[in-house]
Amino acid sequence: MRWNLRMKAAERGIWKSTEMRRRLAEAGLEISAGKMSALWTTTPTSVRLDDLDIICAVLDCDPTDLLIREPEAVAARRPQEETAPTVAATVAPRWGRPRSAPPA
């Protein structure tokens, strides 16, 4: 996922994190300066749904506008499937001593 907060904020004329923080506070969400800085500059590992709801209300957008899917990143993390060997291995019978019987 890609976090698109700054772009959506810019579309609404919000250019600084302090302005965004002020508008969130007016909407009822008090965020510390450190948390606001992290939301503004990096992709958060988690966002509370209540917080996301208020952010979307302030920016007049949907969560899908803030969280953009990156299917190519998901595909890159998927393990590569092994291809079948080109030459099938042959199984030869085992000659020599017979195997012992299993314990009783």
Secondary structure, 3 states (H helix, E strand, C coil): CEECHHHHHHHCCCCCHHHHHHHHHHCCCCCCHHHHHHHHHCCCCCCCHHHHHHHHHHHCCCHHHHEECCHHHHHHHCCCCCCCCCCCCCCCCCCCCCCCCCCC
